[in-house]
């Protein structure tokens, strides 16, 4: 197989809904706390409605790199609300249901 072969699909794992943490982000002061949670496979939902666009972009860009390194992904739930979790957890029934119930269509 070549260097750029297809990546193996992640098996679905499940997390309890109680493990999902919700945060209202106001600035980038807790950026490392969010990264720590992602690295320890704790799914988080970040709400940026009370955050400056520059601060929100800083947090999102940093956490995108953390998620990439941890085989995670960001899912946009609403205009300023994002779910961040491991890909395997996103394929599990709890987070799939959460996304289906709350993600804004269109």
Secondary structure, 3 states (H helix, E strand, C coil): CCCCCCCCCCCCCCCCHHHCEEEECCCCCCHHHHHHHHHCCCCEEEECCCCCHHHHHHHHHHHHHHHHHCCEEEEEEECCEEEEEEHHHHCCHHHHHHHHHHCCCC
